[in-house]
């Protein structure tokens, strides 16, 4: 598997969207958990382009616009016309007083507060503001951001945001932008597959950015959602392949899972997976990154990087030769689902 292998997002879009097997996840460049210098951010972005990555994802939420601004600056060097770019809608960034700033998990952010808005006007305003920060007039993919329970706090709140998206005209705005050729594809970027399945029952979506819900630790999406994506010709952009860190660091003290310190049962499970990986002389992080390519609907994976060295290290992980017996042993020990497709079974043409 090569980083530069390209996959067609789906066969239905008027303007075909081709994704490199590895993309660039822009959340860390919003100063997620720690400050990233502008120099390191630009070095990571330019190194990504230099090694052949041609898909870049960002969002207004990431650093309250800082990630989009950094991606926009890099695009002036390598050209927006040479990449696939996705950003997101659903959060408006409004000027505010210092004590009203909404930093969430980001540090050293601009003086902005977040207002969730999935209406027609909210989607259009969000996209226009993103284009300004990105210094471009076109994004390839526009994703509805965080209508999931994880982000909204409850099933009731999630359901309300989905209703707002459809009853308030947000979905209509996305379709209009796609039909007018202002974007090539629409989808959603969320932390749960269940809400993606719900959205597929309500509208015509081209793709989903699914963060952390199909990994070495989690494969419940195989029950119904991923097969539905195969049937509906919906592409999956796989975010969070390391479950917020623990599948990269291993079961070490302070390891993060789902953006929080990993609980004991997760630490124990990761420890067992690590043992199998060591028996096959395979780094856990390489197994975690490559495992997600089992389902053919997974088109690209977007691990984050905050500097050039992290980016280059990620790029090399797709070149690691993983013995098929590793996947077999993980299944036999009950550490991954027995029906989980593994990368060697993915014969989708590049």
C-alpha positions as CSV (number, residue, x, y, z in Angstrom):
1,X,0.0,0.0,0.0
2,X,1.3,3.4,-1.0
3,X,0.5,6.8,0.5
4,X,0.0,8.2,-3.0
5,X,-2.4,5.5,-4.2
6,X,-5.6,7.3,-5.1
7,X,-9.2,6.2,-4.4
8,X,-12.4,7.5,-6.0
9,X,-14.6,8.9,-3.2
10,X,-17.7,7.6,-4.9
11,X,-19.0,7.1,-8.4
12,X,-22.0,9.4,-8.2
13,X,-20.5,12.9,-7.9
14,X,-20.7,15.2,-10.9
15,X,-17.1,16.2,-10.3
16,X,-15.0,13.1,-9.4
17,X,-13.1,13.4,-6.1
18,X,-9.9,11.3,-5.9
19,X,-8.3,10.8,-2.4
20,X,-4.7,9.9,-1.7
21,X,-4.6,6.9,0.7
22,X,-3.3,9.1,3.4
23,X,-4.7,12.6,4.0
24,X,-3.8,15.3,6.4
25,X,-6.0,15.8,9.5
26,X,-5.9,19.5,10.5
27,X,-7.2,19.3,14.1
28,X,-3.8,19.4,15.7
29,X,-2.8,22.5,13.8
30,X,-5.6,24.3,15.8
31,X,-3.4,23.8,18.9
32,X,-5.2,20.8,20.1
33,X,-4.1,20.3,23.8
34,X,-0.8,22.2,23.1
35,X,0.5,25.2,21.2
36,X,2.0,24.5,17.8
37,X,4.2,27.2,16.3
38,X,3.3,28.6,12.9
39,X,6.7,27.4,11.6
40,X,6.0,23.8,12.7
41,X,2.5,23.9,11.3
42,X,3.7,25.1,7.9
43,X,6.6,22.6,7.8
44,X,4.1,19.8,8.5
45,X,1.7,20.9,5.7
46,X,4.5,21.4,3.2
47,X,6.1,18.1,4.0
48,X,2.7,16.4,3.5
49,X,2.5,17.9,0.0
50,X,6.1,17.0,-0.7
51,X,5.6,13.3,0.2
52,X,2.5,13.1,-2.1
53,X,-0.5,13.7,0.2
54,X,-3.2,15.5,-1.7
55,X,-6.1,15.5,0.7
56,X,-6.3,18.0,3.5
57,X,-9.1,18.3,6.1
58,X,-9.8,21.2,8.5
59,X,-12.7,22.9,10.3
60,X,-13.7,26.2,11.9
61,X,-13.7,24.5,15.3
62,X,-10.0,23.6,15.1
63,X,-8.4,26.4,17.1
64,X,-11.4,28.7,16.4
65,X,-10.2,29.2,12.8
66,X,-6.5,28.9,13.4
67,X,-6.2,25.5,11.5
68,X,-8.1,26.9,8.5
69,X,-5.8,29.9,8.4
70,X,-2.7,27.7,8.5
71,X,-4.0,25.4,5.8
72,X,-4.9,28.4,3.7
73,X,-1.4,29.8,4.0
74,X,0.2,26.5,2.9
75,X,-2.2,26.3,-0.1
76,X,-0.7,29.5,-1.4
77,X,2.5,27.6,-1.8
78,X,1.3,24.4,-3.3
79,X,-1.9,25.6,-5.0
80,X,-5.5,24.9,-4.0
81,X,-6.1,23.5,-7.5
82,X,-3.6,20.7,-6.8
83,X,-5.4,19.2,-3.7
84,X,-8.7,17.9,-2.4
85,X,-9.8,20.1,0.5
86,X,-12.5,19.5,3.0
87,X,-13.8,21.8,5.7
88,X,-17.0,21.8,7.9
89,X,-20.2,23.7,8.7
90,X,-22.3,23.8,11.9
91,X,-20.2,26.1,14.1
92,X,-20.2,29.9,13.5
93,X,-17.2,31.8,15.0
94,X,-18.4,35.1,16.5
95,X,-16.4,37.9,18.0
96,X,-16.7,38.1,21.7
97,X,-15.3,39.4,25.0
98,X,-12.3,37.6,26.4
99,X,-14.3,35.7,29.1
100,X,-16.7,34.4,26.4
101,X,-14.0,32.6,24.3
102,X,-14.9,28.9,23.5
103,X,-11.5,27.1,23.5
104,X,-12.9,23.6,24.0
105,X,-9.7,21.4,23.8
106,X,-7.7,24.0,22.0
107,X,-5.1,26.4,23.5
108,X,-3.9,29.9,22.4
109,X,-7.0,30.5,20.3
110,X,-8.4,33.7,18.7
111,X,-11.0,35.8,20.6
112,X,-14.1,34.0,19.3
113,X,-17.0,32.1,20.6
114,X,-18.8,29.2,19.0
115,X,-22.5,29.1,18.1
116,X,-23.9,25.9,16.6
117,X,-26.0,26.7,13.6
118,X,-27.2,24.1,11.1
119,X,-29.8,26.3,9.3
120,X,-29.6,27.4,5.7
121,X,-28.2,30.8,6.7
122,X,-25.8,29.2,9.1
123,X,-24.3,26.8,6.5
124,X,-23.9,29.6,4.0
125,X,-22.3,32.0,6.5
126,X,-20.0,29.3,7.8
127,X,-18.8,28.3,4.3
128,X,-18.2,32.0,3.3
129,X,-16.2,32.6,6.5
130,X,-14.2,29.4,5.9
131,X,-13.3,30.4,2.4
132,X,-12.0,33.7,3.7
133,X,-9.8,32.0,6.3
134,X,-8.6,29.4,3.7
135,X,-8.0,32.1,1.1
136,X,-9.8,30.1,-1.6
137,X,-13.1,30.2,-3.5
138,X,-13.7,26.5,-3.5
139,X,-13.6,23.5,-1.2
140,X,-13.9,20.0,-2.6
141,X,-16.0,18.6,0.3
142,X,-18.2,20.3,2.8
143,X,-19.0,18.3,6.0
144,X,-21.7,18.8,8.6
145,X,-19.8,18.9,11.8
146,X,-20.6,17.2,15.1
147,X,-24.3,16.5,15.1
148,X,-23.5,13.4,17.1
149,X,-24.3,12.6,20.7
150,X,-20.6,12.8,21.7
151,X,-20.4,16.4,20.7
152,X,-24.0,17.5,21.5
153,X,-24.1,15.9,24.9
154,X,-27.3,13.8,24.6
155,X,-29.4,11.8,22.1
156,X,-32.1,14.5,22.4
157,X,-29.7,17.3,21.6
158,X,-28.2,15.3,18.7
159,X,-31.7,14.6,17.3
160,X,-32.6,18.3,17.6
161,X,-29.5,19.3,15.5
162,X,-30.3,16.7,12.8
163,X,-33.9,18.1,12.6
164,X,-32.4,21.6,12.4
165,X,-30.2,20.5,9.5
166,X,-33.2,19.3,7.5
167,X,-36.1,21.5,8.7
168,X,-34.0,24.6,9.0
169,X,-32.6,24.3,5.5
170,X,-28.9,23.4,6.2
171,X,-29.2,20.3,4.0
172,X,-30.8,22.3,1.3
173,X,-27.9,24.7,1.3
174,X,-25.4,21.9,1.0
175,X,-27.3,20.4,-2.0
176,X,-27.5,23.8,-3.6
177,X,-23.8,24.4,-3.3
178,X,-23.1,20.9,-4.7
179,X,-25.6,21.4,-7.6
180,X,-24.0,24.7,-8.4
181,X,-20.6,23.2,-8.6
182,X,-19.3,25.3,-5.7
183,X,-18.4,22.1,-3.9
184,X,-18.0,18.6,-5.3
185,X,-19.3,16.5,-2.4
186,X,-21.2,16.7,0.8
187,X,-21.1,14.6,4.0
188,X,-20.7,14.8,7.7
189,X,-17.8,14.7,10.1
190,X,-18.7,13.1,13.4
191,X,-17.5,10.8,16.2
192,X,-20.3,8.2,15.9
193,X,-21.4,6.0,13.1
194,X,-25.0,5.8,14.3
195,X,-25.8,9.4,13.4
196,X,-24.2,8.8,10.0
197,X,-26.6,5.9,9.4
198,X,-29.5,8.2,10.4
199,X,-28.3,10.9,8.0
200,X,-28.2,8.3,5.2
201,X,-31.9,7.6,5.8
202,X,-32.7,11.3,5.4
203,X,-30.5,12.6,2.6
204,X,-28.1,12.0,-0.3
205,X,-24.6,12.1,1.2
206,X,-21.4,11.4,-0.7
207,X,-19.1,10.6,2.2
208,X,-18.6,10.7,6.0
209,X,-15.6,11.5,8.0
210,X,-15.8,9.0,10.9
211,X,-13.5,9.8,13.7
212,X,-12.4,7.0,16.0
213,X,-15.3,4.6,15.4
214,X,-13.5,2.0,13.2
215,X,-10.2,1.1,14.7
216,X,-8.3,-1.8,16.2
217,X,-10.4,-1.1,19.4
218,X,-13.8,-0.6,17.8
219,X,-15.6,-2.4,14.9
220,X,-19.3,-2.0,15.8
221,X,-19.7,-0.1,12.5
222,X,-19.5,-3.4,10.7
223,X,-22.9,-4.3,12.1
224,X,-24.9,-2.2,9.6
225,X,-23.3,1.1,8.8
226,X,-20.3,0.2,6.7
227,X,-22.2,-2.4,4.7
228,X,-24.8,0.3,4.0
229,X,-22.1,2.6,2.8
230,X,-20.9,-0.1,0.4
231,X,-24.5,-0.5,-0.9
232,X,-25.1,3.2,-1.2
233,X,-21.7,4.0,-2.7
234,X,-20.7,6.3,0.1
235,X,-17.0,6.9,0.8
236,X,-15.5,6.9,4.3
237,X,-12.7,9.2,5.4
238,X,-11.3,7.6,8.5
239,X,-10.2,10.0,11.2
240,X,-8.9,9.2,14.6
241,X,-7.2,5.8,13.7
242,X,-5.4,5.9,17.0
243,X,-8.5,6.5,19.1
244,X,-7.1,9.9,20.2
245,X,-3.6,8.5,20.9
246,X,-3.5,5.2,22.7
247,X,-3.1,3.2,19.5
248,X,-0.1,5.3,18.7
249,X,1.5,5.5,22.2
250,X,0.5,2.1,23.5
251,X,-0.8,1.4,26.9
252,X,1.4,3.9,28.7
253,X,0.5,6.1,31.7
254,X,-1.5,9.1,30.6
255,X,-2.5,7.5,27.2
256,X,-5.6,9.1,25.8
257,X,-8.7,7.4,24.5
258,X,-11.6,9.3,23.1
259,X,-9.9,12.6,24.1
260,X,-9.8,11.5,27.7
261,X,-7.3,9.5,29.9
262,X,-7.8,5.9,28.9
263,X,-9.7,3.7,31.4
264,X,-8.2,0.5,32.8
265,X,-10.1,-1.8,30.6
266,X,-8.9,0.0,27.5
267,X,-5.3,0.0,28.7
268,X,-5.6,-3.7,29.3
269,X,-7.0,-4.4,25.9
270,X,-4.4,-2.3,24.1
271,X,-1.7,-4.1,26.1
272,X,-2.9,-7.4,24.7
273,X,-3.0,-6.1,21.2
274,X,0.6,-4.8,21.7
275,X,1.7,-8.3,22.7
276,X,0.4,-9.8,19.5
277,X,2.0,-7.0,17.5
278,X,5.4,-7.6,19.2
279,X,5.1,-11.3,18.4
280,X,5.0,-10.4,14.7
281,X,7.7,-7.7,15.0
282,X,5.1,-5.1,14.0
283,X,4.7,-1.6,15.6
284,X,1.3,-1.2,17.1
285,X,0.9,2.2,15.4
286,X,1.5,0.7,12.0
287,X,-1.0,-2.0,12.6
288,X,-3.6,0.5,13.8
289,X,-3.1,2.7,10.8
290,X,-3.3,-0.1,8.2
291,X,-6.1,-2.0,9.8
292,X,-8.7,0.6,8.9
293,X,-8.3,-0.1,5.2
294,X,-10.0,-3.4,5.5
295,X,-13.5,-2.2,4.4
296,X,-13.4,-1.2,0.8
297,X,-15.6,1.9,1.5
298,X,-12.7,3.4,3.5
299,X,-10.9,5.6,1.0
300,X,-8.4,7.5,3.1
301,X,-7.1,7.9,6.6
302,X,-6.1,11.2,8.2
303,X,-3.8,11.0,11.1
304,X,-2.7,14.3,12.5
305,X,0.7,15.8,12.7
306,X,2.1,18.9,14.3
307,X,5.5,19.1,12.7
308,X,7.5,17.8,9.8
309,X,9.0,14.8,11.7
310,X,5.5,13.5,12.8
311,X,4.3,13.8,9.3
312,X,7.2,11.9,7.8
313,X,6.8,9.2,10.5
314,X,3.1,8.8,9.7
315,X,3.9,8.5,6.0
316,X,6.3,5.6,6.6
317,X,3.7,3.6,8.5
318,X,1.8,2.7,5.3
319,X,5.1,1.1,4.0
320,X,5.4,-1.3,7.0
321,X,4.9,-4.9,5.8
322,X,2.4,-6.5,8.2
323,X,2.2,-10.3,8.1
324,X,-1.4,-11.7,7.6
325,X,-0.8,-13.9,10.6
326,X,-1.0,-10.8,12.8
327,X,-4.6,-10.2,11.9
328,X,-5.4,-13.9,12.3
329,X,-3.9,-14.0,15.8
330,X,-5.8,-10.9,16.8
331,X,-9.1,-12.6,15.7
332,X,-8.3,-15.9,17.4
333,X,-7.6,-14.1,20.7
334,X,-10.8,-12.1,20.4
335,X,-9.1,-8.8,20.2
336,X,-10.8,-7.8,16.9
337,X,-14.0,-9.1,15.4
338,X,-13.8,-12.4,13.5
339,X,-15.6,-10.9,10.6
340,X,-13.5,-7.7,10.3
341,X,-12.1,-7.4,6.8
342,X,-8.3,-6.9,6.9
343,X,-6.2,-4.9,4.5
344,X,-5.1,-7.8,2.3
345,X,-8.8,-8.4,1.5
346,X,-9.3,-4.8,0.2
347,X,-8.9,-5.2,-3.5
348,X,-10.6,-1.9,-4.5
349,X,-8.8,-0.6,-7.6
350,X,-6.7,2.5,-7.2
